[in-house]
């Protein structure tokens, strides 16, 4: 394989997908942990303190830039691979094998990814952009109160349910697939990775889903 093929081959693209995917998964752990602080139910004091630290810490802000580029790269590589796969098989199979060969969500990563992208646009417009505007203006931003305002509307709660549902199924396939792509596939470790991926794909989206529901129902004040 030549140097140019090292970065342009389908295998290289899959490696980039796997690495950026694992990077985004690590972000989910941090983001979920910070957001779960609203369940302390102290009028957002603990959550806002953590959110303030995350938005003003220079190291976190640098990592945030890397996160943004990682997300864009992940989406671009996914699109490129999807198009390449379609070109490689222009005529679709007459009979779709279904779950006998793969789960429906593993065949629907493009759709799930598109739903996640729409969800991210809504999420960033509601929270990320106002927070950054306040930071650059030297003002304080009460993210907890912003969440209460947004999640008072049922349609935003619904959008978040669709978003975290898409995230759950996306992770169901992507978590294990990332390790497999990187060659971490062993009879001793693969079952552990599968189990970890399964529970991660349920627990993290469930926590994300519980937040808007609890706020909408007035359980968190």
Secondary structure, 3 states (H helix, E strand, C coil): CCHHHHHHCHHHHHHHHHHHHHHHHHHHHHHHHHHHHHHHCCCCHHHHHHHHHHHHCHHHHHHHHHHHHHHHHHHHHHHHHHHHHHHHCCCCCCCCCHHHCCCCCCCCHHHHHHHHHHHHHHHHHHHHHHHHHHHHHCCCCCHHHHHHHHCCCHHHHHHHHHHHHHHHHHHHHHHHHHHHHCCCCCCCCHHHHHHHHHHHHHHHHHHHHHHHHHHHCCCCC
